[in-house]
């Protein structure tokens, strides 16, 4: 019995996946830990103090735990039973801000404006995308044939990926996402990818 408990504790630490963001004088980290009953939860480490943030009571798949650029919010993608769920936690209180079921998987990430961009395929040369605020309220949902998020995550570019599509190249800056910046390139029929 004692050996089983030691193995369970050892396994708990071996399974943990760690993500750390360094602040000026301290470090904040999120890691996924599994207890001896197979229940996984997300734990926050801040100033050497470890706190369970999710407190799940039943088994969950936890796919990611990502800090917002301001380090004020934590986005967790998880699922116990279908469908996939998104949850945002306030890192000043460790309380759940909101949980939603986006209806689709694929890519979720914070932007430099502390908003969340979610995009997914909807068929051949078809991409849908939704922009959420940090409270998981939908700011807008649109569709396109091609999409690229800048490496700095400060802008998104949508573009025609087939010659049959008549859409243009549009740049959305996440700090002002409701304004579309259209780019015109003469004789352009399609684009494979824009960086």
Buried (B, 14 or more C-beta within 10 A) or exposed (E): EEEEEEEEEEEEEEEEEEBEEEEEEEEBBBBBBBBEEEBBBBBBBBEEEEEEBBEBEEEBEBBBBBBBBEBEBBBBBBBEEEEBBBBBBBBEEBEBBBEBEBEBBBBBBBBBBBBBBBBBBBEEBBBBBBBBBBEBEEBEEBEBBBBBBBEEBBBBBBBBBBEEBEBBBBBBBBEEBEEEEEEEEEEEEBBEEBE
